[in-house]
């Protein structure tokens, strides 16, 4: 149950207060992070920089080739 101080409650993200920011890992097979903000009693996605691991591997390989 949501207390007086708790605004957001979600099975996946847990509980938070209004304006709290939560950083979570990407889903399996992806790298990066997602950020959510507790706004109007809901966790709202602010940023998603998740990419497929294969794309990250290609980027890393291209960096090595440039050197």
C-alpha positions, 0 to 999 in steps of 0.5 A: 500500500502507498504511504503518505510519503510514497507517490509511485509504487510498481512491482518492477520498480518498487516505491518512490516519492514524487520527483525521485529518479530511478536508474535500472539496467537494460533487459537481457541482451542489451547494454546501457541504462534506463532512467525513470522519474516518479511523476504524478504517481507513475514511473515515467521513462526519462532516458533509454540508452539501451542498445543490443550487445551486438551493436555495442560490440561493433562500436567497440571493434570500430574504435579499435580499428581507428587507433 
